[in-house]
């Protein structure tokens, strides 16, 4: 036997001894045996291998009840049966983070057009309203010029003067609805203190 073969044989025997010690150590630790429910968590030792450490951590978490009332308990894993989609992570990110503003310009402008009156009602000055309307009209014109494909841009331009007038009217209506009716008694204080009864006829 050459020196190299002897060295390999010693390594093989050492590996067998280590494997036997590990398997016996697992049996001694009681992983295969049923542990009582009231058993506390076992302290991790530096001699434990990674799989044993992971199993102990999971068992302790189950014992503490950390896996109860999970949001998907008893439900199928979402997206498990779907066919492979190369953009799955982008779609998942958009859904989880509720990201908006992505899509063809025609669809985004239609959605913004439907919500524009509410957005304008939240503004405080006529100058802000004009700036928002000018920007909206500019983006409609820019989307019509581009030849990137996608659905056609059917959103109409807004007449800035008419929209400002409508904004003023809506603002006046909201102010009238919100203003409480106050009745002011103009009599001097001494007359308000002594209320005179009208003379009986």
C-alpha positions in Angstrom: 0.0 0.0 0.0 1.4 3.4 -1.0 1.5 6.3 1.4 -1.2 8.1 -0.4 -3.6 5.0 -0.2 -2.9 4.7 3.5 -3.7 8.4 4.1 -7.0 8.0 2.1 -7.9 4.9 4.1 -7.3 6.7 7.4 -9.6 9.6 6.2 -12.3 7.1 5.2 -12.2 5.4 8.6 -12.2 8.7 10.4 -15.3 9.7 8.4 -17.0 6.5 9.3 -16.3 6.9 13.0 -17.6 10.5 12.9 -20.8 9.4 11.1 -21.3 6.7 13.7 -20.8 9.1 16.6 -23.3 11.6 15.0 -26.0 9.0 14.5 -25.5 7.7 18.1 -25.6 11.3 19.3 -28.9 11.9 17.6 -30.3 8.8 19.2 -29.0 9.8 22.6 -30.5 13.3 22.2 -33.9 11.7 21.6 -34.8 13.1 18.3 -36.4 9.9 17.2 -38.2 9.4 20.5 -41.4 11.3 21.3 -40.7 14.2 23.6 -43.2 15.2 26.2 -45.3 18.3 25.5 -44.2 20.1 28.6 -40.5 19.7 27.8 -38.7 23.0 27.7 -36.3 24.0 24.9 -33.0 22.2 24.8 -29.9 24.4 24.8 -28.0 24.3 21.6 -24.5 23.0 21.8 -21.6 23.9 19.6 -21.2 20.2 18.8 -24.7 20.0 17.2 -24.6 19.9 13.4 -26.6 22.4 11.4 -29.6 20.2 10.7 -29.9 19.3 14.4 -29.7 23.0 15.3 -32.3 23.9 12.7 -34.6 21.1 13.9 -34.2 22.3 17.5 -35.0 25.9 16.6 -38.2 24.8 14.7 -39.3 22.5 17.5 -38.9 25.3 20.0 -40.9 27.7 17.8 -43.7 25.1 17.5 -43.7 24.6 21.2 -44.0 28.4 21.8 -46.9 28.5 19.3 -45.3 30.8 16.7 -46.7 28.8 13.8 -50.3 29.2 14.9 -52.7 31.6 13.2 -50.5 32.1 10.1 -52.3 34.0 7.3 -52.1 31.2 4.8 -52.8 28.3 7.2 -54.8 25.6 5.5 -54.8 27.4 2.1 -52.9 26.6 -1.0 -49.6 28.4 -1.6 -50.3 31.3 -4.0 -48.9 31.0 -7.5 -47.8 27.4 -6.9 -49.9 25.8 -9.7 -49.5 28.6 -12.2 -47.3 28.3 -15.3 -43.9 29.9 -15.2 -44.0 33.6 -15.7 -40.6 35.4 -16.1 -42.0 38.6 -14.6 -43.4 36.9 -11.5 -41.3 38.9 -9.1 -42.3 42.2 -10.6 -46.0 41.4 -10.5 -45.7 40.2 -6.9 -43.9 43.4 -5.9 -46.6 45.5 -7.6 -49.3 43.6 -5.8 -47.6 43.6 -2.4 -46.5 47.2 -2.4 -49.7 48.5 -4.1 -47.6 50.3 -6.7 -49.5 52.4 -9.2 -48.5 54.6 -12.1 -47.3 51.7 -14.3 -48.9 51.0 -17.6 -49.7 52.5 -21.0 -50.1 56.3 -21.1 -53.6 56.0 -22.5 -54.9 54.0 -19.6 -53.1 56.1 -17.0 -54.5 59.3 -18.5 -58.0 57.9 -18.5 -57.7 56.9 -14.8 -56.3 60.3 -13.9 -59.0 62.1 -15.9 -61.7 60.3 -13.8 -60.0 61.4 -10.6 -59.0 64.9 -11.7 -62.0 66.8 -10.1 -61.3 65.3 -6.7 -57.6 66.2 -7.0 -58.5 69.8 -8.0 -60.9 70.1 -5.1 -58.0 69.4 -2.7 -56.0 72.4 -4.0 -56.1 75.8 -2.3 -55.3 78.4 -5.0 -56.4 79.1 -8.6 -52.7 79.2 -9.6 -52.3 75.6 -8.4 -55.4 74.5 -10.3 -54.1 76.1 -13.5 -50.7 74.4 -13.2 -52.3 71.0 -12.7 -54.5 71.4 -15.7 -51.7 72.7 -17.9 -49.6 69.7 -16.9 -52.5 67.3 -17.6 -53.1 68.8 -21.0 -49.4 68.7 -21.9 -49.2 65.0 -21.0 -52.2 64.2 -23.2 -50.6 66.0 -26.2 -47.3 64.3 -25.5 -48.9 60.9 -25.3 -50.7 61.5 -28.6 -47.4 62.4 -30.4 -45.6 59.2 -29.3 -45.7 56.2 -31.6 -44.9 53.5 -29.0 -48.0 51.5 -29.7 -50.6 50.5 -27.1 -54.2 51.6 -26.9 -55.1 55.0 -28.5 -55.2 58.1 -26.3 -58.9 59.1 -26.2 -58.7 61.4 -23.1 -60.0 64.8 -24.0 -58.1 68.0 -23.2 -59.5 70.1 -20.4 -60.5 73.7 -21.0 -58.6 75.5 -18.4 -60.9 78.5 -18.0 -64.0 76.4 -17.7 -62.4 74.0 -15.2 -61.2 76.9 -13.1 -64.8 78.3 -13.1 -66.2 74.9 -12.1 -63.5 74.7 -9.3 -64.6 78.1 -8.0 -68.3 77.0 -8.0 -67.6 73.7 -6.2 -65.5 75.6 -3.7 -68.2 78.1 -3.0 -70.8 75.3 -2.6 -68.5 73.5 -0.1 -68.0 76.7 1.9 -71.7 77.4 2.0 -72.4 73.8 3.2 -69.7 73.9 5.8 -70.5 77.4 7.2 -72.7 77.2 10.2 -75.7 79.6 10.4 -75.1 82.1 13.1 -78.0 84.3 14.4 -76.6 87.5 16.0 -78.7 89.3 18.5 -78.0 93.0 18.0 -79.7 94.2 21.2 -77.6 95.6 24.0 -76.6 93.3 26.8 -79.0 94.7 29.4 -81.9 94.1 27.1 -80.8 90.6 26.4 -80.6 89.9 30.2 -84.2 91.1 30.9 -86.4 89.4 28.4 -89.7 91.3 28.4 -92.8 89.3 27.9 -95.1 90.8 25.3 -98.2 92.4 26.8 -101.3 90.2 26.9 -104.2 91.4 24.8 
